[in-house]
């Protein structure tokens, strides 16, 4: 599994669920129901002060784990993407290696 941060464009349903993502000029279609959770981030390293009432976007990061593929015949890739709620900017933060069958 790789951990990094790279810009990614995400197209969502009206309910805010990721449907497609564009990464490195290629469009991946989400092929399974994505899973969402929130992670606490070290906001104090980036912000000098948290304004009252701004905790939900500032303290927690929204993370989605998606399984996506380039075409119906291409292999699935499992990716974790993060959305900054205040700016609606998406970042690809993890790529999970596919399990390989032993020969």
Secondary structure, DSSP 8 states (H G I E B T S, - for coil): -EEEEEE-EEEE-TTS-EEEEEETTEEEEE-S--EEEEEE--GGGT-S---TT-HHHHHEEEEEEEEEESSTTS--EEEEEEEETTTTEEEEEEEE-------
